[in-house]
Amino acid sequence: MLRLTIICLCNNIVITMQTQVIFQAGNSSVVAIPKYLMEDLNLSVGSKVIVGKTDDNSVIIKKTSPSKAKNGSVDAAFKKWLDVFMKENGEILDELAER
Protein backbone atom coordinates (compact mmCIF):
# COMPACT_ATOMS: atom_id res chain seq x y z
CA MET A 1 0.00 0.00 0.00
CA LEU A 2 1.39 3.36 -1.04
CA ARG A 3 0.55 6.45 1.01
CA LEU A 4 1.54 9.90 -0.15
CA THR A 5 1.72 12.80 2.28
CA ILE A 6 1.71 16.34 0.92
CA ILE A 7 2.50 19.28 3.18
CA CYS A 8 1.52 22.76 1.99
CA LEU A 9 3.47 25.10 4.25
CA CYS A 10 1.71 28.23 2.96
CA ASN A 11 -1.66 27.15 4.43
CA ASN A 12 -0.57 24.65 7.11
CA ILE A 13 -2.36 21.82 5.30
CA VAL A 14 -1.29 18.19 5.45
CA ILE A 15 -2.93 15.79 3.01
CA THR A 16 -2.39 12.05 3.22
CA MET A 17 -3.47 10.03 0.19
CA GLN A 18 -3.25 6.48 -0.96
CA THR A 19 -4.18 4.75 -4.21
CA GLN A 20 -7.41 2.75 -4.11
CA VAL A 21 -8.86 0.45 -6.77
CA ILE A 22 -12.46 0.78 -7.98
CA PHE A 23 -14.24 -2.58 -7.84
CA GLN A 24 -17.64 -3.96 -8.76
CA ALA A 25 -20.24 -4.82 -6.09
CA GLY A 26 -23.53 -5.81 -7.70
CA ASN A 27 -24.47 -3.01 -10.09
CA SER A 28 -22.33 -0.43 -8.28
CA SER A 29 -18.74 0.71 -8.61
CA VAL A 30 -17.11 0.91 -5.19
CA VAL A 31 -14.03 2.56 -3.70
CA ALA A 32 -13.02 1.31 -0.26
CA ILE A 33 -12.26 3.94 2.39
CA PRO A 34 -9.13 2.86 4.31
CA LYS A 35 -9.55 1.93 7.96
CA TYR A 36 -7.34 4.78 9.21
CA LEU A 37 -9.57 7.33 7.41
CA MET A 38 -12.74 5.69 8.73
CA GLU A 39 -11.33 6.02 12.24
CA ASP A 40 -9.95 9.57 11.77
CA LEU A 41 -13.28 10.81 10.37
CA ASN A 42 -15.38 8.79 12.83
CA LEU A 43 -17.15 7.03 9.96
CA SER A 44 -18.81 3.63 10.07
CA VAL A 45 -20.71 1.45 7.64
CA GLY A 46 -23.90 3.34 6.84
CA SER A 47 -22.41 6.82 7.43
CA LYS A 48 -23.36 9.41 4.83
CA VAL A 49 -20.68 11.23 2.83
CA ILE A 50 -20.76 13.73 -0.01
CA VAL A 51 -18.81 12.77 -3.13
CA GLY A 52 -17.84 15.47 -5.61
CA LYS A 53 -15.45 16.45 -8.37
CA THR A 54 -13.28 19.56 -8.73
CA ASP A 55 -12.57 21.40 -11.97
CA ASP A 56 -9.25 19.56 -12.28
CA ASN A 57 -11.04 16.18 -11.99
CA SER A 58 -9.92 15.50 -8.42
CA VAL A 59 -12.43 13.60 -6.29
CA ILE A 60 -13.57 14.97 -2.94
CA ILE A 61 -15.23 12.91 -0.21
CA LYS A 62 -16.67 15.01 2.63
CA LYS A 63 -18.28 13.74 5.80
CA THR A 64 -21.77 15.17 6.13
CA SER A 65 -22.34 17.41 9.10
CA PRO A 66 -24.61 16.12 11.87
CA SER A 67 -27.04 19.02 11.50
CA LYS A 68 -29.16 19.09 8.38
CA ALA A 69 -28.98 22.20 6.20
CA LYS A 70 -32.37 23.83 5.73
CA ASN A 71 -33.62 25.52 2.58
CA GLY A 72 -30.31 25.04 0.77
CA SER A 73 -28.33 26.86 3.45
CA VAL A 74 -24.57 26.48 3.45
CA ASP A 75 -22.74 24.57 6.18
CA ALA A 76 -21.13 27.09 8.58
CA ALA A 77 -17.72 25.39 8.51
CA PHE A 78 -17.70 25.43 4.71
CA LYS A 79 -18.73 29.09 4.63
CA LYS A 80 -15.90 29.97 7.04
CA TRP A 81 -13.41 28.02 4.90
CA LEU A 82 -14.70 29.70 1.74
CA ASP A 83 -14.39 33.18 3.31
CA VAL A 84 -10.76 32.53 4.26
CA PHE A 85 -10.02 31.00 0.86
CA MET A 86 -11.51 33.97 -0.99
CA LYS A 87 -9.60 36.43 1.19
CA GLU A 88 -6.34 34.65 0.44
CA ASN A 89 -6.99 33.84 -3.24
CA GLY A 90 -9.65 36.27 -4.47
CA GLU A 91 -7.21 38.48 -6.33
CA ILE A 92 -5.70 35.52 -8.19
CA LEU A 93 -9.13 34.14 -9.04
CA ASP A 94 -10.26 37.51 -10.40
CA GLU A 95 -7.18 37.66 -12.60
CA LEU A 96 -7.77 34.13 -13.88
CA ALA A 97 -11.42 34.93 -14.61
CA GLU A 98 -10.35 37.81 -16.83
CA ARG A 99 -8.14 35.59 -19.00
Helices and strands as residue ranges (DSSP letters): E 3-8, E 13-18, E 22-25, E 28-31, H 35-40, E 49-53, E 59-63, H 76-98
